[in-house]
Amino acid sequence: MSSSDLQAFARNSKKILGAALNYMDVVRERNAPLPKTPVVFLKPSTSLIEEGKDIVIPKVFTKVAHEVELGVVISKHCKNVSAADAFSYVGGYCLALDMTAQCDLGEARKNGLPWSMGKGFDTSTPVSRLIRAEELGDPHNLPLWLKVNGKMIQEGNTSDLIFNVADLISYCSKYMTLEPNDIILTGTPKNALPIKDGDVIEAGIGNLINMKFKCKNEM
């Protein structure tokens, strides 16, 4: 698919794959062992929203946090591809938030349980418009930032990724077929903190693109 065909990726995506613990600053902060392979989870397409919609904090959660990320949009069917060939399957990129119920995820990690509920709730994947590869430049040298109510909270650079874009595409494609409009979230830098009703999240990739979302409690 061409970039023009992927403009509506957020409405046509069938699945989202997310990479956890994929920034060196997070590993250092937690004093955690370096992952030997990517730690990947799935999010449903029903979690996707675009600007103009609000992030809704579900009643069932007490602690939902923001995570700013670079998203990769797949352009064509992709199965068992090598890292060397991976970029030929990239149709573009997006800025994304991986909203995470830390209250749920903490228990899930401790007990070896799935992350589906804490990662996949409705409105948990806000995304920007499609960013063409030529517009983005080097995906491995991008400044990511996130503000809450005008205060800078998260700052990082994709040069800090443990597994890069090609590594993630290749790894995921060994286990499942990636399809046009599917999204891979590449991970978040440190300082993923809880949000509350009334907060306004603004995030960006340097000066290239930014997006803004209001947060509200589920009624």
Secondary structure in CASP SS format (residue, H / E / C, confidence):
PFRMAT SS
TARGET T0000
AUTHOR 0000-0000-0000
METHOD secondary structure of the structure
MODEL  1
M C 1.00
S C 1.00
S C 1.00
S H 1.00
D H 1.00
L H 1.00
Q C 1.00
A C 1.00
F H 1.00
A H 1.00
R H 1.00
N H 1.00
S C 1.00
K C 1.00
K E 1.00
I E 1.00
L E 1.00
G E 1.00
A E 1.00
A E 1.00
L C 1.00
N C 1.00
Y E 1.00
M H 1.00
D H 1.00
V H 1.00
V H 1.00
R H 1.00
E H 1.00
R H 1.00
N C 1.00
A C 1.00
P C 1.00
L C 1.00
P C 1.00
K C 1.00
T C 1.00
P C 1.00
V E 1.00
V E 1.00
F E 1.00
L E 1.00
K E 1.00
P E 1.00
S H 1.00
T H 1.00
S H 1.00
L E 1.00
I E 1.00
E C 1.00
E C 1.00
G C 1.00
K C 1.00
D C 1.00
I E 1.00
V E 1.00
I E 1.00
P C 1.00
K C 1.00
V C 1.00
F C 1.00
T C 1.00
K C 1.00
V E 1.00
A E 1.00
H C 1.00
E C 1.00
V E 1.00
E E 1.00
L E 1.00
G E 1.00
V E 1.00
V E 1.00
I E 1.00
S C 1.00
K C 1.00
H C 1.00
C E 1.00
K C 1.00
N C 1.00
V C 1.00
S C 1.00
A H 1.00
A H 1.00
D H 1.00
A H 1.00
F H 1.00
S H 1.00
Y H 1.00
V E 1.00
G E 1.00
G E 1.00
Y E 1.00
C E 1.00
L E 1.00
A E 1.00
L E 1.00
D C 1.00
M C 1.00
T E 1.00
A E 1.00
Q H 1.00
C H 1.00
D H 1.00
L H 1.00
G H 1.00
E H 1.00
A H 1.00
R H 1.00
K H 1.00
N H 1.00
G C 1.00
L C 1.00
P C 1.00
W C 1.00
S H 1.00
M H 1.00
G H 1.00
K H 1.00
G H 1.00
F C 1.00
D C 1.00
T C 1.00
S C 1.00
T E 1.00
P E 1.00
V E 1.00
S C 1.00
R C 1.00
L C 1.00
I E 1.00
R C 1.00
A H 1.00
E H 1.00
E H 1.00
L H 1.00
G C 1.00
D C 1.00
P C 1.00
H C 1.00
N C 1.00
L C 1.00
P E 1.00
L E 1.00
W E 1.00
L E 1.00
K E 1.00
V E 1.00
N C 1.00
G C 1.00
K E 1.00
M E 1.00
I E 1.00
Q E 1.00
E E 1.00
G E 1.00
N E 1.00
T H 1.00
S H 1.00
D H 1.00
L E 1.00
I C 1.00
F C 1.00
N C 1.00
V H 1.00
A H 1.00
D H 1.00
L H 1.00
I H 1.00
S H 1.00
Y H 1.00
C H 1.00
S H 1.00
K H 1.00
Y H 1.00
M C 1.00
T C 1.00
L E 1.00
E C 1.00
P C 1.00
N C 1.00
D C 1.00
I E 1.00
I E 1.00
L E 1.00
T C 1.00
G C 1.00
T C 1.00
P C 1.00
K C 1.00
N C 1.00
A C 1.00
L C 1.00
P E 1.00
I C 1.00
K C 1.00
D C 1.00
G C 1.00
D C 1.00
V E 1.00
I E 1.00
E E 1.00
A E 1.00
G E 1.00
I E 1.00
G C 1.00
N C 1.00
L C 1.00
I E 1.00
N E 1.00
M E 1.00
K E 1.00
F E 1.00
K E 1.00
C E 1.00
K E 1.00
N E 1.00
E C 1.00
M C 1.00
END
